[in-house]
Structure formats: C-alpha cells, structure tokens
Amino acid sequence: MPDLILFDIDGTLVDLTEFHISSYQDAYEGLTKKYITRDRIHEKLGLPEMEIHKQLFEEENLKFSESGGGRIINKYSELFFSKLKEKRTELLSGVLEFLVELKRRKNYLGIVTGNIEEMGREILKNLGIEAYFSVFGFDRNQQDGRAGIVRDAIDEAIKNDYSYKKVIVIGDTPKDIKSGKANKVYTVGVATGRYSLEDLQNAEPDLAIQSLEKNNFDKIIAIMEEC
C-alpha cells in the first residue's frame, strides 16, 4: 500500500529565502515606511501569512487590522511574483530524484506550506514539479497554523478516497515537525534550510537528515517500508 508524503516547499524543495525576505522588506517600506530587518523576517518564515503580519505590526507598534495585513500580503505577493519571473529557480540537490522514486513506488505526494495558494502553485510551476503533487495544504487562515495546514492536506486525501498506509511530513524547520506531530503522523526534518541538524533533532522527529540526496532519502524509504 502507498504512503502519503507531505512536503514543505521553502527550504525543503527549493531555497527561496532571499526572494521572500526582500519582498517582505520592500512591501513594508513601501506601505508603512518601516524597515524590517532580515533577521526579524527570517525568524517568522513558515508561519501562516496573516500571523507573520500580526506579529510584525505589533513589534513595530503599528495598529493591526485584517485589511492592513491584507494590503501587505497583496504587495508582498506582487513583488515576490515579479522576482520569481526574473529568474527560474532550482530544486535543492536530490529533490527531483527523490520525487521520481516516490512516484515510481506509487505514493501520493502533497504540499503543506504557509504560502498562500496562488504563490505556492506558482512556485511549483516555476520549478516544473507541480504534476508530482495531488494533495495540497496552503495557508487559508487556519486557526491552528501549520498543524491546520497539515490537517487540511490529510482531509483532502481522505476526500479523494486515497488509500494509504502512513502519512509522512517532510520539512526543514521545527514548525514542520511540530505540525506533523500535532496530527500524529511520521515526521522527517531535513537540514537544508536555516536550522541545523541538531536543531531539528531537538524537535524530536522520527528522522532527521542532512539533505534529500540519495544516501539520505534512502532512510526515508526505510521508514516507508516498515510495517
């Protein structure tokens, strides 16, 4: 029986950190005249969009509203798409080979990301890998943050009558691991983002690996082959 494998996008499949950070910075400077440091934004990446802006507004002593956060998100998205169109992005090492192997084994693949849907799909299209995925969990203002995003993807798989043995969430941050554990599924931390292998191990995933290159993704395959 196949498994349902759910991937984070940024830092796991591709490194778009600087695209995101510079787009956030430009959006805030343009709309609020506030300069937000790289580190401040960096630490919030992975949170659902509106939560990012609730926190930044509070830290900058700005009055937060859903409409104000929405304007920032719209401007950020506009800037991000512009940057994305200027340069084709590249998958992280080993990712394509891993996706091919998972599909060869007839697994269901999905996406769980804090990106809004339009942005998430555009990134996958830019990378040329959207056809590999059939289940999606995007930021749709869930009350439960990333745990809710994972739950949405699992619910979509159930709605599509997918029959699978286990669910595995793969991501590059402790938030990804916690979101999987909150849904009582297998978790894999991959140190291709801003967190070290030790940082990920401290979040107690079922497996922590350095990258998705073959010598590492074989370890994930081993989890899939467990009864």
Disulfide bonds with the S-S distance in Angstrom:
none
